[in-house]
Amino acid sequence: MKLQKYLIITLLIIGSDRVFAQSTSPSSTMNPLESNRKKIDSLDQQLIELLGQRELVVKEIGIYKAKNNIPPLQAARFQQVLEKNIAAGKKYDLSPNFVTEVFNAIHKESLRKEEEIKSGHSKQ
């Protein structure tokens, strides 16, 4: 669970810092719009990679929960994650509403995966 928290924080905070350190300087012939779009493309790719890594952890959690008859939805835990990430998002001027929407979407997908695992596990 602690690893999951760090992946989420990484998604919002560290990931964006990492891109700028890794990105190459844009060509001098590239206009600012093209240059910034390339940066966004790179950031988007890193977001997808981080989400994929997060879902691997979700899978491990789902297997554990299925084996131990723990329901996928842990409302108190999600509220805790949400509050921490809303606070972390303030550092980057991300509105609480935006952070909430992003993490609701991530959480919805995680619950879907955990339910899928639970269903498969119960058939075994």
N, C-alpha and C positions, 0 to 999 in steps of 0.2 A: 504494500500500500504506500509505503514511503517513497519507493521508486516511482510509482505512478504520480505522486505529487511533484517530484522533481522533474519528470518528463513534461508535465503540464506547465510548470513554471518555465522550463526550458523553452517550450513552444512559444510562450509569450515574450520572454525576456532574452534569454541567452541566444536563441536562434537568430533573432534580428541583429544582435551584435556580431555574431559569427560571420554573417554574410558580408558585412562591410570589411571585415578583416581579410576575407578570402577573395573578394572580388578583385578582378584586375582593373587597371585604370582604363576607362573607355577611350576608344580611338579619338584622336583629335578632330576627325571629320564627322564624328557622330554628334548630332544635335542633343541638347539637354533632354528633350522628350524621349528620344530613342535610348539614350543612356539610362535614364530613370526607368524606362520600361524594361530594359535588360536587368536592372537591379531587382525590379518587382518579380520578373520571371524567375530569377535566382532564389529570391525569398520564398516564392510560391513553391518551388521545388523542395526547398528545405522544410517548409511546413508539411508538405506531403510525406517526406521522409520521416519527420518527427512523429506525425500522426500514425504512420505505419509502425514505427517502433513502439509507440504507445499501445497500439492495438495488440501487439505481441504480448505485452504485459497484461493487457485486459484478458487475453486468452488464458494466460496462466492463472489469473485471479478467477476467471470463470470456471476453470477446471477444479480449482481448490474449493470454490463455493459449491459446485455441483457435488463433489465427493463428500462434503461436510454438511449438506442440506442447508446451506445459507442462501437466502433469497438474493437474486441479483441486485434488487434495489435496496440500497442502504442510504436512506434519505438524510440522516444526520451527517454521514460521511460526505455526501455530495454537497450539502450546505457548507460544510467546513472547507472543502476544496474551492467552492465558489467564492466564499468570503476572502480566502487567502489570495485568490487570483484577482479579484476585484481590487484588493489593496495593492497587489504587485502591478496591476495595469495602470494604476495612477501615476507610476513613475514615467510611463510613456504616454501620458495624457489620453489613455483609453477610457472611454466612458463606462461606468458600471453597467449600463444597459447593453453595450456592445460586448463586454466581457461575458455577461450573463448569457446573451444569445449564442455566442461562440461555444461556451462550455455546456449549455443546454444541448446544442447539436452534437457535440462530442460525446456527452453523457448518453444521449439517446442512442447513438450508434454503439456505444459500449454495452448498454443494456440489451440491445438487440443481439449482439454477439454472445453475451452471457446467457441470454435466454436460449439461443441456438445451441450452445454448449450444454446447457442444462437439459434440453429436450433430447439431445443425442446421448447424453450420459444416462438418462433414465431408461432409455431403450436397451441399454447394455445389460 
